[in-house]
Amino acid sequence: MPLGRIAFYNRVDGVGIIADEDGERRPFSGMETQTVREGERVVFEVVGAKATNVIAVR
C-alpha cells in the first residue's frame, strides 16, 4: 500500500486528491476514506488511476 498525503479535498463534491511519495496525484472519494483532512498522511490502495481504502497513518 503506497504512502501519501491528502493534497486537496472538496467537501461540496466529496472528492479529493492524494499525492503519493513519488509525487503522483490520484483522485479519491470521501466515501472510501477514514479522514479528509488536507495534509494528513495516509496509506491507500490503487485501483486503476484512483486511490481507494484510504487509511490515516499516525
Buried (B, 14 or more C-beta within 10 A) or exposed (E): EBEBBBBEBEEEEEBBBBBBEEEEEBEBBBEBBEBBEEEBEBBBEBEEEBBBBBEBEE
